[in-house]
Amino acid sequence: PRYLMGVGYEQDIVHAVRSGIDMFDCVLPTRNARNAQAFTRSGRMNLKNAKFAEDDAPIDSSCDCATCTGGYSRAYIRHLLNASESMAGSLVATHNLRHFQRLMLD
């Protein structure tokens, strides 16, 4: 295997894969999750943003992760984040990790 450490941005990963890299190690999906940032196909979203206060949609309606299919809305996750509940980071991390898995499948 060809290993590249510390690369986490989607465009960098795609470029590295095209260059023959097949293994990565990066904290970006989980670190960003703890800081309320979710990755989606249309870009990143900050789930602490007030516009999500009453948003009953999942993080990404096209995502099949346990967070998005488990009934956790953007509003609920925002509430957990604002209440400093550790479950919030776990829910967003679950989504972010699946997002990157799907990136590799595509």
CORRA-V303833 format. One record per run of one state. SS is the DSSP state (H for helix, E for strand, L for the rest). FROM is the first residue (numbers start at 1). LEN is the number of residues. If there is no record, write none. Layout:
BEGIN
ss | from | len
SS | FROM | LEN
SS | FROM | LEN
END
This chain:
BEGIN
ss | from | len
L | 1 | 2
E | 3 | 3
L | 6 | 4
H | 10 | 9
L | 19 | 4
E | 23 | 3
L | 26 | 2
H | 28 | 7
L | 35 | 2
E | 37 | 4
L | 41 | 2
E | 43 | 4
L | 47 | 3
H | 50 | 3
L | 53 | 13
H | 66 | 4
L | 70 | 4
H | 74 | 9
L | 83 | 3
H | 86 | 20
L | 106 | 1
END
